[in-house]
């Protein structure tokens, strides 16, 4: 029997045992996660359905517009999948204790590579399927797609994910074999390059908004012309886009052609990565494990900081250095918040600041919503696993002259500081560029501060309540029950804060512009909600942490 089959069978048994253990969870927890997940999925489906119906009604036959928008969607997801799979594959192949054990067994290197590639696909691409499937289902209903369209969508998603994962895995193997000491530098340069290209394309596309004339006669054709790079025939994202659009129209021959093109390319890239792994995996593992320590690049002021700073500040400094040294974390944060920054800096290009007050306030509220949702995603992905990543080394913190309360609050201070530094300037700058009144800017700024505290306390507290001390891969920690619950509760909290933030402007609109104390009341309610959401999980997490025996 093949070594790969044995490894996958062992992994399947481990997953089956986890599912059996999941049955012992509280029925209330399972119900909350299930209902919240279905609600979230249904919300995406409803939003996409109404959005595509609006485009179809407003423009009649918007084939070029839909092809461009869906092409951009798949292009962006393809780039993110490539980066995430490269990062996860590098960590799984060259920073994993399981790989160290597998390479001592009589298992061929290419089989280990495929085994870890399946793992990377599982942990990096499930969100793509969960978020992309309702979006495409909404498009299929509007386009009048046949009954087999969902199956066609899953087939395309599978081929596209395998293609991106294989490319990312091949990149990880090559970097480990030839540039093991410069992986972070190469990744950083790649992230900067992607952001620079994104900024250039954003400025180029937004320049079309300066065109004079009617919307359909001048601005829209010019904008679509500048976005034509998303319809390039050499991009796999365009193959997915064209195939799904043809399948929605019932053209099975065209859909089959684009699928064969995508699947054959994915197979070639997979075989190429497998061949590289057979030659370079053990070489890359040896070189990656033989790197010298990072004492030379350590911060010289750390001893001075440890002498005079409080314990919380020392622990925050430790978490910050670990964050900076890990390209998995700062690269993804840079991409997410970098895209938000590019959008904010180009608000004036669309002339939103000269729109009516109603639309300016609505745009500002949507900016707060987007920033808050990105923050909820980031804290779930990077803050929730912080305590679990201490792992078997947690006993060292137990020997330190600090209490477990201090350890937990240091995680909150680290998350809250980073969140405030990034999100508050984004919200304030966007409101300023929209030329909103000073009171509105203060309101939105304080609201985002409440969001930062709430999602940070929620992530740290739930991370202490649902730790995974045996796992060193943060992606696997987040994909568990606690991480899923944390994401759902964070999104629900953000939605509640947005409702409280929007209520005063709705009341003001009902009063025909007359102001009142509604903003103050809304801020008080938001503060109370943030305090409850942030402090209650922290207290429960501290109680769970004190019960641990190390």
C-alpha positions in Angstrom: 0.0 0.0 0.0 1.3 3.5 -0.8 2.9 5.5 2.0 0.6 8.4 1.1 -2.5 6.3 1.5 -1.3 5.2 4.9 -0.6 8.7 6.0 -3.9 10.0 4.8 -5.7 7.1 6.5 -4.0 8.0 9.8 -5.0 11.6 9.3 -8.5 10.5 8.6 -8.7 8.5 11.8 -7.4 11.6 13.7 -10.1 13.7 12.2 -12.7 11.1 13.0 -11.6 11.0 16.6 -11.9 14.8 16.8 -15.4 14.6 15.4 -16.3 12.0 18.0 -14.9 14.2 20.7 -17.0 17.1 19.3 -20.1 15.1 20.1 -19.3 15.5 23.8 -19.4 19.3 23.4 -22.4 21.2 24.8 -25.4 21.1 22.6 -25.9 24.8 23.2 -22.4 25.5 21.8 -23.0 23.4 18.8 -26.3 25.1 18.1 -24.9 28.6 18.5 -22.1 27.9 16.1 -24.4 26.1 13.6 -27.0 28.8 13.6 -24.5 31.6 13.4 -22.6 29.9 10.6 -25.8 29.4 8.6 -26.9 33.0 9.2 -23.5 34.3 8.0 -23.6 32.1 4.9 -27.2 33.2 4.2 -26.2 36.8 4.6 -23.5 36.5 2.0 -25.9 34.7 -0.3 -28.6 37.3 0.1 -26.2 40.2 -0.4 -24.8 38.6 -3.6 -28.3 37.8 -4.9 -29.6 41.3 -4.5 -26.3 42.8 -5.8 -26.4 40.8 -9.0 -30.1 41.6 -9.5 -29.4 45.3 -9.1 -26.6 45.1 -11.7 -28.8 43.2 -14.1 -31.8 45.5 -13.6 -29.8 48.7 -13.8 -27.6 47.9 -16.8 -29.8 45.4 -18.7 -27.1 43.0 -20.0 -23.9 43.8 -18.1 -21.8 40.9 -19.4 -18.5 42.9 -19.5 -19.1 44.4 -16.1 -19.9 41.0 -14.5 -17.0 39.3 -16.2 -14.7 42.1 -14.9 -16.0 42.0 -11.3 -15.9 38.2 -11.0 -12.5 38.2 -12.7 -11.2 40.7 -10.0 -12.7 38.5 -7.3 -11.0 35.4 -8.5 -7.7 37.2 -9.2 -7.6 38.6 -5.7 -8.4 35.3 -4.1 -5.9 33.5 -6.3 -3.1 35.8 -5.1 -4.2 35.4 -1.5 -4.3 31.6 -1.9 -0.9 31.5 -3.5 0.7 33.5 -0.6 -1.2 31.6 2.1 -0.4 28.2 0.7 3.3 29.1 0.3 3.5 30.3 3.9 1.5 27.3 5.3 3.5 24.8 3.2 6.8 26.3 4.4 5.7 26.0 8.0 4.3 22.5 7.6 7.3 21.1 5.7 10.2 22.8 7.4 8.9 24.0 10.8 6.8 21.0 11.8 7.7 18.2 14.3 5.6 15.8 12.3 7.7 16.4 9.2 10.9 15.7 11.3 9.4 12.4 12.2 8.2 11.5 8.7 11.6 12.1 7.2 13.1 9.6 9.5 10.7 6.9 8.3 11.0 5.0 5.0 8.7 7.4 3.3 9.6 9.1 0.0 10.1 12.8 0.1 7.4 13.5 -2.6 4.9 11.5 -0.6 5.6 13.7 2.5 5.2 16.7 0.2 1.8 15.6 -1.1 0.6 14.7 2.4 1.5 18.2 3.7 0.0 19.8 0.5 -3.3 18.2 1.3 -3.1 19.6 4.8 -2.2 23.0 3.5 -5.2 22.9 1.1 -7.5 22.0 3.9 -6.5 24.8 6.2 -5.9 27.6 3.7 -8.8 27.1 1.2 -11.9 26.2 3.2 -12.8 29.9 3.6 -12.5 30.4 -0.1 -15.1 27.7 -0.7 -17.4 28.9 2.1 -17.3 32.5 1.0 -17.2 32.0 -2.8 -20.0 29.4 -3.1 -22.8 31.6 -1.9 -21.5 34.4 -4.1 -21.6 32.2 -7.2 -24.9 30.7 -6.2 -26.4 34.2 -6.2 -25.0 34.9 -9.7 -26.3 31.5 -10.9 -29.9 32.3 -9.8 -29.8 35.7 -11.5 -28.4 34.2 -14.7 -30.9 31.4 -14.7 -28.3 28.6 -14.4 -29.2 24.9 -14.8 -29.5 22.5 -11.9 -26.0 21.2 -12.2 -24.4 24.6 -11.8 -23.5 24.1 -8.0 -21.6 20.9 -9.0 -19.8 22.7 -11.7 -18.9 25.5 -9.3 -17.4 23.0 -6.8 -15.4 21.3 -9.6 -13.9 24.6 -10.7 -13.2 25.6 -7.1 -11.4 22.3 -6.5 -9.2 22.7 -9.6 -8.4 26.3 -8.8 -7.5 25.6 -5.2 -5.2 22.7 -6.2 -3.5 24.9 -8.8 -2.8 27.7 -6.3 -1.8 25.3 -3.5 0.6 23.4 -5.8 2.2 26.6 -6.9 2.6 27.8 -3.3 4.0 24.5 -2.2 6.6 24.5 -5.1 7.6 28.1 -4.1 8.1 27.0 -0.4 10.3 24.0 -1.4 12.5 26.2 -3.7 12.9 28.9 -1.1 13.9 26.4 1.6 16.4 24.7 -0.7 18.1 27.7 -2.1 17.3 30.7 0.1 16.7 29.2 3.6 18.2 32.2 5.4 16.3 34.8 3.3 12.8 33.4 3.3 11.5 36.3 5.4 13.3 38.8 3.2 11.9 37.3 0.0 8.4 37.1 1.4 8.6 40.8 2.6 9.8 42.0 -0.8 7.0 40.0 -2.5 4.4 41.5 -0.2 5.8 45.0 -0.9 5.8 44.3 -4.6 2.2 43.0 -4.6 1.1 46.1 -2.6 3.0 48.4 -5.0 1.3 46.8 -8.0 -2.1 47.0 -6.3 -1.6 50.6 -5.5 -0.5 51.4 -9.1 -3.5 49.6 -10.6 -5.8 51.3 -8.1 -4.6 54.7 -9.0 -4.8 53.8 -12.7 -8.4 52.5 -12.4 -9.6 55.3 -10.2 -8.2 57.8 -12.7 -11.1 56.9 -15.0 -13.5 58.5 -12.5 -12.3 61.9 -13.7 -13.9 61.3 -17.1 -16.7 63.7 -17.9 -20.0 62.6 -19.3 -22.8 60.2 -18.5 -22.3 57.2 -16.3 -23.0 54.6 -19.0 -21.6 56.5 -21.9 -18.2 57.6 -20.5 -17.3 56.7 -16.9 -18.2 53.0 -16.9 -16.7 52.0 -20.3 -13.5 53.9 -19.4 -13.3 52.2 -16.0 -13.9 48.7 -17.4 -11.3 49.4 -20.0 -8.7 50.0 -17.4 -9.7 46.9 -15.5 -9.3 44.7 -18.5 -6.2 43.1 -16.9 -8.6 41.0 -14.9 -9.8 39.4 -18.2 -6.4 38.4 -19.4 -6.5 35.0 -21.2 -3.3 33.9 -19.5 -4.7 34.2 -15.9 -6.2 31.1 -14.3 -8.6 33.3 -12.5 -10.0 34.3 -15.9 -10.4 30.6 -16.8 -12.5 30.0 -13.7 -14.5 33.1 -14.4 -15.3 32.3 -18.0 -16.1 28.7 -17.3 -18.5 29.5 -14.5 -20.2 32.2 -16.6 -20.6 29.9 -19.6 -21.9 27.1 -17.3 -24.5 29.5 -15.8 -25.7 30.2 -19.4 -26.0 26.5 -20.1 -23.1 26.3 -22.5 -21.6 23.0 -21.3 -19.1 22.7 -24.2 -17.5 26.1 -23.4 -17.6 25.3 -19.6 -15.9 21.9 -20.2 -13.2 23.6 -22.3 -12.3 26.1 -19.6 -12.4 23.4 -17.0 -10.1 21.1 -18.9 -7.7 24.0 -19.4 -7.7 24.7 -15.7 -7.5 21.1 -14.5 -4.7 20.2 -16.9 -2.7 23.2 -15.8 -3.3 22.3 -12.1 -2.1 18.8 -12.8 1.1 20.0 -14.5 1.9 22.4 -11.7 1.2 19.7 -9.1 3.5 17.2 -10.9 6.2 19.9 -11.2 6.0 20.6 -7.5 6.1 16.9 -6.7 9.2 16.5 -8.8 10.9 19.4 -7.1 10.0 18.0 -3.7 11.6 14.6 -4.6 14.9 16.3 -5.3 14.9 19.3 -2.9 12.7 18.5 0.1 15.3 16.8 2.2 17.9 19.4 1.1 15.6 22.2 2.0 14.7 20.6 5.4 18.4 20.2 6.3 19.3 23.7 5.4 16.3 25.2 7.1 17.1 23.3 10.3 20.8 24.2 10.1 20.3 28.0 10.2 22.2 29.8 13.0 20.4 31.5 15.8 19.2 35.0 15.6 21.2 36.4 18.6 23.1 38.8 16.3 20.0 40.5 15.2 18.4 40.7 18.7 17.4 44.1 20.0 20.1 45.5 22.2 17.7 47.4 24.4 15.8 44.4 25.5 17.9 44.0 28.8 17.4 47.6 29.6 13.6 47.2 29.0 13.5 44.1 31.2 15.2 45.9 34.1 12.9 48.9 34.4 9.7 48.1 32.6 6.6 46.5 34.3 5.9 42.8 33.6 3.1 43.6 31.2 5.4 45.7 29.0 8.1 43.0 28.9 5.5 40.3 27.9 4.1 42.7 25.2 7.6 43.3 23.9 8.1 39.5 23.7 4.9 39.1 21.7 5.8 42.0 19.4 9.3 40.5 18.6 7.7 37.1 17.8 5.2 38.9 15.6 7.9 40.8 13.7 10.0 37.6 13.2 7.1 35.6 11.8 6.4 36.5 8.1 3.1 34.6 8.2 1.5 37.1 10.5 2.9 40.5 9.4 2.6 39.8 5.7 -1.1 38.9 5.9 -1.8 41.9 8.1 0.1 44.1 5.7 -2.0 42.9 2.7 -5.4 43.3 4.5 -4.8 46.7 6.0 -2.7 47.8 3.1 -5.7 47.3 0.8 -7.9 49.2 3.2 -5.3 52.1 3.2 -5.2 52.2 -0.6 -9.0 52.5 -0.6 -9.1 55.3 1.9 -6.4 57.3 0.2 -8.4 57.1 -3.1 -11.8 58.2 -1.6 -11.6 61.6 -3.2 -11.0 60.1 -6.6 -14.6 58.9 -6.7 -15.7 62.4 -5.5 -17.5 61.0 -2.4 -16.6 64.2 -0.5 -18.9 66.3 -2.7 -21.9 63.9 -2.5 -25.0 64.6 -0.4 -24.6 64.3 3.4 -26.7 61.2 3.5 -24.4 59.3 1.1 -21.3 60.7 2.8 -22.5 59.4 6.2 -23.4 56.1 4.7 -20.0 55.8 3.0 -18.3 56.6 6.3 -20.4 54.0 8.2 -19.5 51.4 5.5 -15.8 52.3 6.0 -16.1 51.7 9.7 -17.9 48.4 9.0 -15.1 47.2 6.6 -12.4 48.2 9.0 -14.1 46.5 11.9 -14.7 43.3 10.0 -11.1 43.1 8.9 -10.0 43.7 12.5 -12.3 40.9 13.7 -10.8 38.6 11.1 -7.2 39.6 12.1 -7.7 39.2 15.8 -9.3 35.8 15.3 -6.5 34.7 13.1 -3.6 36.0 15.1 -4.7 36.9 18.6 -6.9 33.9 19.5 -3.9 31.4 19.1 -1.5 33.6 21.1 -1.9 31.7 24.3 -2.1 28.3 22.7 1.2 29.0 20.9 3.0 29.2 24.2 2.3 25.4 24.2 4.6 23.3 26.2 6.7 26.3 27.1 4.0 27.8 29.3 5.6 26.3 32.4 8.4 28.9 31.8 5.9 31.7 32.3 4.7 29.9 35.4 8.2 30.0 36.9 8.5 33.8 36.1 7.6 36.2 38.9 4.3 37.2 37.3 0.8 35.9 37.8 -1.4 34.3 35.2 -3.6 37.4 35.2 -0.6 39.4 34.1 0.1 37.0 31.3 -3.5 37.2 30.0 -3.7 41.0 30.3 -0.4 41.3 28.4 -2.0 39.5 25.5 -4.9 42.0 25.6 -2.5 45.0 25.7 -0.6 43.6 22.7 -3.7 43.1 20.7 -5.4 46.4 21.7 -2.3 48.5 21.0 -1.8 47.0 17.5 -5.5 47.4 16.7 -5.7 51.0 17.8 -2.5 52.0 15.9 -3.9 50.6 12.6 -7.7 51.1 12.7 -8.1 54.5 14.3 -6.0 56.4 11.7 -7.9 54.6 8.9 -11.3 55.7 10.2 -10.2 59.2 11.1 -8.5 59.7 7.7 -11.4 58.3 5.8 -13.9 60.6 7.6 -11.6 63.6 7.1 -11.4 62.9 3.4 -15.2 62.7 3.2 -15.3 66.2 4.9 -17.6 65.1 7.7 -18.2 67.2 10.7 -15.8 67.0 13.7 -18.5 65.5 15.9 -19.0 62.6 13.5 -15.3 62.0 13.2 -15.1 61.8 17.0 -18.1 59.5 17.1 -16.7 57.1 14.6 -13.2 57.2 16.2 -14.6 56.3 19.6 -16.7 53.6 18.1 -13.7 51.9 16.5 -11.9 52.2 19.8 -14.8 50.2 21.4 -14.6 47.7 18.6 -10.8 47.3 19.2 -11.3 46.6 22.9 -14.3 44.2 22.4 -12.7 42.0 19.7 -9.3 42.0 21.5 -10.9 40.9 24.8 -13.1 38.4 23.1 -10.1 36.8 21.2 -7.8 36.7 24.2 -10.5 35.4 26.6 -11.8 32.7 24.3 -8.2 31.8 23.4 -7.7 31.0 27.1 -11.0 29.2 27.4 -10.4 26.9 24.3 -6.6 26.4 24.2 -4.8 23.9 22.1 -1.4 23.3 23.8 -0.3 20.5 21.5 -0.6 22.4 18.2 2.0 24.8 17.0 0.3 25.8 13.7 -2.0 28.8 14.3 -4.1 27.9 11.3 -5.0 24.6 12.8 -5.7 26.3 16.2 -8.1 28.8 14.6 -9.9 26.2 12.6 -11.1 24.5 15.7 -14.3 25.0 17.7 -13.0 27.9 19.7 -11.7 29.8 16.7 -14.9 29.4 14.8 -16.9 30.6 17.8 -14.6 33.5 18.3 -15.1 34.6 14.7 -18.8 34.3 14.8 -19.1 36.2 18.1 -16.7 38.9 16.8 -18.8 39.5 13.7 -22.0 39.6 15.7 -20.4 42.2 18.1 -19.3 44.3 15.1 -22.8 44.2 13.7 -24.3 45.3 17.0 -21.8 48.2 17.2 -22.6 49.3 13.7 -26.3 49.3 14.4 -25.7 51.5 17.5 -23.4 53.8 15.5 -26.0 54.2 12.7 -29.0 54.8 14.9 -28.2 58.5 15.8 -28.0 59.4 12.1 -31.3 57.6 11.4 -32.9 59.6 14.2 -31.4 62.8 13.0 -32.8 62.1 9.5 -36.2 61.4 10.9 -36.0 64.8 12.8 -35.2 66.5 9.5 -31.7 67.4 10.5 -32.3 68.5 14.1 -29.6 67.2 16.5 -30.1 65.8 19.9 -28.4 63.7 22.6 -28.7 60.5 20.6 -25.0 60.4 19.7 -24.1 60.5 23.4 -26.6 57.8 24.2 -25.3 55.6 21.4 -21.7 56.0 22.5 -22.6 55.1 26.1 -24.4 52.0 24.8 -21.5 51.1 22.6 -19.1 51.5 25.5 -21.2 49.3 27.8 -21.5 46.6 25.1 -17.7 46.7 24.4 -17.0 46.4 28.1 -19.2 43.4 28.5 -17.9 41.7 25.4 -14.3 42.4 26.2 -14.2 41.8 30.0 -16.6 38.9 30.5 -14.5 36.5 28.2 -11.3 37.8 29.9 -12.7 36.8 33.3 -13.8 33.4 32.1 -10.5 32.9 30.4 -8.6 33.8 33.5 -10.7 31.3 35.5 -9.9 28.6 33.0 -6.3 29.5 32.9 -6.0 29.3 36.7 -7.4 25.8 36.7 -4.6 24.6 34.4 -1.8 22.4 36.0 1.7 22.9 34.6 
